[in-house]
Amino acid sequence: MAEFTDQIRQTFDFHRLVFRIGELSAMTSVSARQLRYWEKKGLIASREREDGQQARVYTFKTFIKVSMMKYFLDAGYTLDGAAKQAQAREENVKHIHRFVSTGMKGFARVDNEMAINLGAFDDTQTLMALLPDDGPIRYKLLPNDEAQRLTDESRV
């Protein structure tokens, strides 16, 4: 299980993703000039480069914040209002990131469907999210030992 958790953490290690100002501008449709202004106002921050280069680089977290601010600006908010709305939603993003990086325990086949082991529901049961090819996600409780066995069997 530790191996899977490590793979998920590496896959979702957004700290490794950095973008130059031109890339961030292209990805968000916010001009480099606007990004520099937002940085000057303290609404976003660039990250120090480890390679000694002078060009600004931004983290994935900043990409998300800029994208949210752009969304709210397009919806008619002022810059300060858009920044406040984006800040309010950052807390939710932190929780989602924590869930993805630590809450998922592995994959399994349950009732002939792909499932995600979501961990202990209580002392005796594990919550599994069943992911059918079509239709809504369903949830199923399995005894802990059965869930662990199925998860172990699905490791490649």
Buried (B, 14 or more C-beta within 10 A) or exposed (E): EEEBBEEBEEEBEBEEEBBBBEEBBEEBEBEBEBBBBBBEEEBBBBBEEEEEEEEBBBBBBBBBBBBBBBBBBEEEBEBEBBBBBBEEBEEEBEEEBEEEBEBBBBBBEBEEBBBBBBBEBEEEBBBBBBBEEEEEEBEBEBEBEBBBEBBEEBEE
